[in-house]
Amino acid sequence: MKSEKEDKCTVEDYGFENIEKLLTMIGGKWKIQIIYHLSGNYNIRYGQLKRKLPEISHKILSAQLKDLEKDGLIYRTEHDEIVPRVEYLLTELGRSLLPVYEVIGNWCEENRAILELRQK
């Protein structure tokens, strides 16, 4: 028989504030998609990223990229050339979130029917 402690979520052990900060950091429609498109282990130019996300405005994409860079999840590299070029790449910290996204994605898939019913 499991004890009450074993049945309980261990999120408290990690600190609610830390988890809330992370969810704020990576939350939102666009940050999830940006991190997904940067999940290949190669640099992506701003224009390439914008083409992958045609519905996002330049202003929002720039703001989201700045937030992700400030939070240490992506690198931004400026190339000083005749035609300026900016590239983005996930940092190790950003890459360490990929398994978390996979777990969340699996949970969503397993509970899709329930989630769809609740949204009606």
C-alpha positions as CSV (number, residue, x, y, z in Angstrom):
1,M,0.0,0.0,0.0
2,K,1.3,3.4,-0.9
3,S,1.7,6.1,1.7
4,E,0.0,9.5,1.2
5,K,3.5,11.0,0.5
6,E,4.0,8.5,-2.4
7,D,0.7,9.4,-4.0
8,K,1.4,13.1,-3.8
9,C,2.9,15.1,-6.6
10,T,6.5,16.0,-5.8
11,V,6.3,19.5,-7.4
12,E,6.5,21.1,-4.0
13,D,10.0,19.6,-3.6
14,Y,11.2,21.7,-6.5
15,G,9.5,24.9,-5.4
16,F,6.3,26.2,-6.8
17,E,7.9,29.5,-7.7
18,N,10.6,27.9,-9.9
19,I,8.0,25.9,-11.8
20,E,5.8,28.9,-12.3
21,K,8.8,30.9,-13.5
22,L,9.6,28.2,-16.1
23,L,6.0,28.0,-17.3
24,T,6.0,31.8,-17.7
25,M,9.3,31.6,-19.5
26,I,8.3,29.0,-22.1
27,G,4.6,29.6,-22.1
28,G,2.6,31.1,-24.9
29,K,1.7,30.1,-28.4
30,W,4.8,31.3,-30.1
31,K,7.7,30.3,-27.7
32,I,6.7,26.7,-27.9
33,Q,6.8,26.8,-31.7
34,I,10.0,28.8,-31.8
35,I,11.8,26.3,-29.6
36,Y,10.4,23.5,-31.7
37,H,11.8,25.0,-34.9
38,L,15.2,25.6,-33.2
39,S,15.3,22.0,-31.9
40,G,17.4,20.7,-34.8
41,N,21.0,21.1,-33.9
42,Y,21.8,23.9,-36.4
43,N,21.6,27.7,-36.7
44,I,18.4,29.2,-38.2
45,R,18.3,32.7,-39.6
46,Y,15.6,35.1,-38.6
47,G,14.0,35.0,-42.1
48,Q,13.9,31.2,-42.1
49,L,12.2,31.2,-38.7
50,K,9.7,33.8,-39.9
51,R,8.8,31.7,-42.9
52,K,8.2,28.7,-40.6
53,L,5.8,30.9,-38.6
54,P,3.9,32.9,-41.2
55,E,1.2,34.0,-38.9
56,I,3.5,35.7,-36.4
57,S,4.2,39.4,-36.8
58,H,7.8,40.6,-37.0
59,K,7.3,42.6,-33.8
60,I,6.1,39.6,-31.8
61,L,8.7,37.3,-33.2
62,S,11.5,39.7,-32.3
63,A,10.1,40.2,-28.8
64,Q,9.7,36.4,-28.3
65,L,13.3,35.8,-29.5
66,K,14.6,38.6,-27.2
67,D,12.8,37.0,-24.2
68,L,14.2,33.5,-25.0
69,E,17.7,35.0,-25.4
70,K,17.4,36.9,-22.1
71,D,16.3,33.7,-20.3
72,G,19.3,31.9,-21.7
73,L,17.3,29.5,-23.8
74,I,18.7,30.6,-27.2
75,Y,21.9,32.1,-28.6
76,R,21.7,35.0,-31.0
77,T,24.6,35.5,-33.4
78,E,25.0,38.6,-35.5
79,H,27.2,38.4,-38.5
80,D,28.8,41.6,-39.5
81,E,28.5,41.4,-43.3
82,I,27.4,43.6,-46.1
83,V,23.9,42.2,-45.8
84,P,23.5,41.7,-42.0
85,R,22.7,38.2,-40.9
86,V,21.3,37.1,-37.6
87,E,21.1,33.4,-36.6
88,Y,19.5,31.6,-33.6
89,L,20.4,28.3,-31.9
90,L,19.2,26.6,-28.8
91,T,21.6,26.8,-25.8
92,E,22.2,23.7,-23.8
93,L,19.7,25.0,-21.3
94,G,17.1,25.4,-24.1
95,R,17.9,21.9,-25.4
96,S,17.4,20.5,-21.9
97,L,13.7,21.5,-22.2
98,L,13.1,19.3,-25.2
99,P,12.3,16.1,-23.1
100,V,9.9,18.2,-21.0
101,Y,8.1,19.3,-24.2
102,E,8.0,15.6,-25.2
103,V,6.4,14.6,-21.9
104,I,3.8,17.4,-22.1
105,G,3.1,16.4,-25.8
106,N,2.6,12.8,-24.8
107,W,0.2,13.8,-22.0
108,C,-1.8,16.0,-24.4
109,E,-2.0,13.1,-26.9
110,E,-3.1,10.6,-24.2
111,N,-5.8,13.0,-23.0
112,R,-6.8,14.6,-26.3
113,A,-10.4,13.3,-26.2
114,I,-11.0,14.7,-22.7
115,L,-9.3,18.0,-23.5
116,E,-11.4,18.4,-26.6
117,L,-14.7,17.7,-24.7
118,R,-13.8,20.2,-22.0
119,Q,-13.2,22.9,-24.6
120,K,-16.6,22.6,-26.1
